[in-house]
Amino acid sequence: IGSRPNCVRTDQAAAVAHCEGRGLALCTLAQLKAGAGEATGCAMDDELVWSDETCTPDSCTTTTTTTTTSTTTSTTTTTTSTTTTTSTSTSTTTTTTTTTTTTTTSTTTTTTTTASTTTTTTTTTTTTTTTTTTTTTTTASTTTTTTTSPDYYIAVSGSYLGTKTGARGGNTKDRTEYCKAKTTSRGTVCCNSAGIGSRPNCVRTDQAAAVAHCEGRGLALCTLAQLKAGAGEATGCSFDDELVWS
């Protein structure tokens, strides 16, 4: 059974402590969905209340991560080269000597041959084999793509900047970015080309209708950046303490 002791509006950790200090526990999401504490005062039926559940901060976005790995190897080889040169030179010299002896009855001729030979010479040149290998280390590249879910949009306090708004209840000066289903009803703040915001007709509607409402007046639904910068703040409709669409 839920209750709202002292009508406390605070951060989540302090809400947990507030309940535990009274021997209670902050209601779970399932308990709140089942109606715990509903219609028990403090004007919290038209505000957001804390649960004990955690969630992903950027639940309006889907992140896809792709990893690409590539390896490059370069090898340079110098081949062994062996050169052998053989040179053989042979020189033969023949000398003929003629001796003539004259006698009464005969002539004698004597030939002497002298041979000179140059020995064969072999020269061998060897180039040693050298192999150089260069390897490039594997490189991994990661690309992350973030896309916004088409069924959810970010809603923020109409007084996110908070410079023109006094302290009140609800989401006044709340700096949280809430991820809300596009079919839920929130305040509509329209911006002109100069980024000046207004709240024509104080419309509370779903996100698509909020876009159409602004465009029908020659304006555009204010961007998240414009709302954070104070667009439309303190221009009525009680949107300063409510969530408005971006």
C-alpha positions in Angstrom: 0.0 0.0 0.0 1.5 3.3 -1.1 1.6 6.7 0.7 3.2 10.1 0.1 4.5 11.2 3.5 5.2 14.9 3.8 4.6 15.4 0.0 8.4 15.2 -0.7 9.8 16.0 -4.1 13.5 15.2 -4.3 16.1 13.1 -6.2 15.9 9.3 -6.3 18.5 8.6 -3.7 16.9 11.0 -1.2 13.5 9.5 -2.0 14.8 6.0 -1.0 16.2 7.4 2.2 13.0 9.3 3.0 11.0 6.1 2.8 13.5 4.0 4.7 13.6 6.6 7.4 10.0 5.8 8.1 10.3 2.1 8.0 9.0 1.9 4.5 10.5 1.3 1.0 10.3 3.3 -2.2 7.6 1.7 -4.3 8.7 -0.6 -7.0 7.7 0.0 -10.6 5.3 -2.9 -10.5 3.6 -1.5 -7.4 3.2 2.0 -8.9 1.8 0.4 -12.1 -0.7 -1.4 -9.9 -1.8 1.9 -8.3 0.2 2.1 -5.2 -0.2 5.6 -3.6 -2.6 6.8 -6.3 -5.0 9.6 -5.2 -3.4 10.1 -1.8 -2.7 13.8 -2.2 0.2 16.1 -2.8 -0.9 16.8 -6.4 1.3 14.0 -7.5 -1.3 12.3 -9.6 -0.4 14.6 -12.5 3.4 14.5 -11.9 6.2 11.9 -12.2 7.1 9.9 -9.2 10.2 7.8 -8.5 10.4 4.0 -8.6 13.2 1.8 -7.3 13.9 0.5 -10.8 17.1 1.5 -12.7 17.1 2.1 -16.5 19.4 3.0 -19.4 20.0 6.8 -19.4 19.7 7.0 -23.2 16.9 4.6 -23.7 15.6 6.8 -26.5 18.6 5.8 -28.6 19.8 2.5 -30.1 23.6 2.1 -30.4 25.1 -0.2 -33.1 28.8 -1.0 -32.9 30.7 -2.5 -35.8 34.3 -3.7 -35.5 36.5 -4.1 -38.6 39.8 -6.0 -38.4 42.5 -5.9 -41.1 46.0 -7.5 -41.2 48.7 -6.5 -43.7 52.0 -8.4 -44.1 54.9 -7.3 -46.4 57.9 -9.5 -47.1 61.1 -8.5 -48.9 63.6 -11.2 -49.9 67.1 -10.8 -51.4 68.1 -14.0 -53.3 71.6 -15.6 -52.9 73.8 -15.0 -56.0 77.0 -17.1 -56.6 79.3 -16.3 -59.5 82.2 -18.5 -60.5 84.7 -17.4 -63.1 87.3 -19.8 -64.5 90.1 -18.6 -66.7 92.7 -20.9 -68.3 95.5 -19.5 -70.4 98.1 -21.7 -72.2 101.0 -20.3 -74.2 103.3 -22.5 -76.1 106.5 -21.2 -77.6 108.5 -23.2 -80.1 112.1 -22.4 -80.9 113.8 -24.0 -83.7 117.5 -24.1 -83.7 119.3 -25.1 -86.9 122.9 -26.3 -86.7 124.6 -26.9 -89.9 127.7 -29.0 -89.9 129.5 -29.3 -93.2 131.6 -32.2 -93.8 132.6 -33.8 -96.9 129.7 -36.2 -96.9 126.7 -35.0 -94.7 124.6 -32.1 -93.3 122.9 -32.4 -89.9 119.9 -30.1 -88.7 118.9 -30.2 -85.0 115.5 -28.7 -83.8 115.0 -27.9 -80.1 111.3 -27.1 -78.9 110.6 -25.2 -75.7 107.0 -25.2 -74.3 105.7 -22.7 -71.7 102.2 -23.2 -70.1 100.2 -20.8 -67.8 98.3 -22.6 -65.0 94.5 -22.3 -65.0 93.1 -19.8 -62.4 89.6 -20.1 -60.9 87.9 -17.1 -59.1 84.6 -17.6 -57.1 82.5 -14.7 -55.8 79.6 -15.6 -53.4 76.8 -13.1 -52.2 75.2 -14.3 -48.9 71.4 -14.6 -48.9 69.6 -11.9 -46.8 65.9 -12.1 -46.0 64.0 -9.2 -44.4 60.4 -9.6 -43.3 58.2 -6.7 -42.2 54.8 -7.5 -40.6 52.1 -4.9 -39.9 50.2 -5.5 -36.6 46.5 -6.3 -36.8 44.4 -3.1 -36.5 40.8 -3.1 -35.2 38.5 -0.2 -36.0 35.3 0.3 -34.1 32.4 2.5 -35.5 29.5 3.3 -33.2 26.2 4.6 -34.7 23.5 6.0 -32.5 20.0 6.3 -33.9 16.8 7.6 -32.3 13.9 5.2 -31.9 10.9 6.4 -33.9 8.5 5.5 -31.1 10.2 7.6 -28.4 11.1 11.2 -28.1 12.9 13.3 -25.5 10.8 15.5 -23.3 12.2 18.0 -20.8 11.0 20.5 -18.2 9.5 23.6 -19.7 11.8 25.5 -17.3 14.9 23.4 -18.0 17.2 26.5 -18.0 15.3 27.8 -15.0 16.5 31.5 -15.1 13.0 32.9 -15.5 11.1 30.6 -13.2 10.7 30.6 -9.4 10.8 27.4 -7.3 7.6 25.5 -7.7 6.6 21.8 -7.8 6.5 19.2 -10.5 9.3 19.3 -13.0 10.3 22.9 -12.4 14.0 23.4 -13.3 14.3 19.7 -13.8 17.5 19.0 -15.8 16.6 15.5 -16.7 16.0 14.3 -20.3 13.1 11.9 -20.3 12.5 9.4 -22.9 8.8 9.3 -23.6 6.5 7.3 -25.9 5.5 9.5 -28.7 1.8 8.8 -28.0 1.8 10.3 -24.5 0.5 13.8 -23.9 3.1 16.6 -23.2 3.3 20.4 -23.5 4.0 22.0 -26.9 6.5 24.7 -27.3 7.0 26.2 -30.8 10.1 28.1 -32.0 10.5 30.7 -34.7 13.5 30.9 -37.0 15.4 32.9 -34.4 14.9 30.2 -31.7 12.4 32.2 -29.7 9.8 29.9 -28.1 6.1 30.3 -27.5 3.2 28.1 -26.3 0.3 28.9 -28.6 -3.1 27.8 -27.3 -1.5 25.9 -24.4 -1.7 22.6 -26.3 -0.9 19.4 -24.5 -0.8 16.5 -27.0 1.2 13.7 -28.4 4.5 14.3 -30.2 3.3 14.1 -33.8 0.4 16.4 -33.1 2.7 18.9 -31.4 4.9 19.0 -34.5 1.8 19.6 -36.7 0.4 22.2 -34.3 3.6 24.3 -34.6 4.0 23.8 -38.3 0.4 25.0 -38.8 1.4 28.3 -37.4 4.6 28.7 -39.5 6.7 27.6 -36.6 8.6 24.5 -35.6 8.6 22.3 -32.5 11.5 23.6 -30.5 14.6 21.4 -30.6 16.1 19.9 -27.4 19.0 22.4 -27.6 16.5 25.3 -27.9 14.5 24.1 -24.9 17.7 23.7 -22.8 18.6 27.3 -23.7 15.3 28.5 -22.3 13.1 28.7 -25.4 9.5 29.4 -24.3 10.3 29.5 -20.6 7.9 31.5 -18.4 5.4 32.1 -21.2 2.4 30.6 -19.5 0.3 27.5 -19.7 1.9 26.1 -16.5 4.4 24.3 -18.7 7.3 25.5 -16.5 6.6 22.6 -14.1 5.6 20.1 -16.7 7.4 18.2 -19.5 7.3 19.5 -23.0 8.2 17.8 -26.3 11.3 18.3 -28.2 
